[in-house]
Amino acid sequence: MRTDRILARLEQEPERASNRDVPRMSRTRKVLFGSAVGCYAAVVLAVFVSDRLILLDWQVMLFRPYKQWPELHAALDYFVVLGQRGPTAVLVAAWLGWRSWRQRTLRPLLALGAALLLLNSTVGAVKYGLGRLGPHYATTVGADEMFAGGDIFPSGHTANAVVTWGILAYLATTPRARRVLSVVAAGFALGVGATTVYLGTHWVSDVLLGWIAGLLVLLALPWCEPLIAAANAWLLDSRDRLKEGRGLAPLPFPIPPLPPVAVTAGTSPATAPSGRAAGAGEPERPAREPAPPAPPAPSAPAPAREPVPAGTLGRSPAPGRNAEQPRPYHAARPHLTRSERTPVTPTGSRRPQPPAERTPRPAPVAPAGRRGHTSG
């Protein structure tokens, strides 16, 4: 391949018709979809009714493949990541984002979003509804482990590998690319399913139902194409209108009007529970004139109050003083500064002073007979 052809693939393509290379729900696809639904129901019924599939599950589980070939364990731990929804969705979305830019359409990303929405809603509802426990958490040998609080039936890794890698083949624009990508997606889906059985995280019946669940999502995608085309046209039109400053484009489907709500007595149209004013579409009725206010009733004259002296207003007289006697007036004293005020504590040192010296006692007086006697 020459260099100019490689560089040409990195440039944007001219505008394409919105309905080009869009899969249709043909009769063959409908037959395949019906057959897949039948297989889905058969696997679920076999787990509940038949013992052969449950026996196969326990035989493979007790065989413990991860102990038979331990040298493969490290490599398959990384390979099973190709079935996890987060990493694979990011990788595929990056590729389809470049495809959207190159083809000037949002259909690849919208198709991926629709497929993941169908996958999460259908597989997640069945997993949590049946509540099957995995091989590592099984409690009874030979039991189906249904309705025990688990969430592994069908296998989410397997179904996600079918959808995320199969969407590349679904969105392929040439027959050759579709065939190549179909083989790659089938290899990833089969490998991820077998790896979960090797690691002991899923039963064989979980993987079988996961393959069928992912195939049902891919076969049902053509039914979502009209909605994807309408969303694509609305988003691109809104982008062009926003660039011109005209706001968003009108929605591709009409919004049904809300039903009128009858307003009872004492309720105004503005406070009606509906978003529209009550009585919309009916002839307006003349508003009633407000009644004139009633004249106020004559009130009885207030009793006369006795005059209260100014000095006793709001205070009770001191004991021994007449209420009519005026209170003494004290002239205002000048305001003193802080340095001029009388100190509260005594001046000088605050340390305790030593007690005053006591008067020495006089010497005791000797008896008279012994006065002047000296020891010899």
Order of alpha helices (4+ residues) and beta strands (2+ residues): alpha-alpha-alpha-alpha-alpha-alpha-alpha-alpha-alpha-alpha-alpha
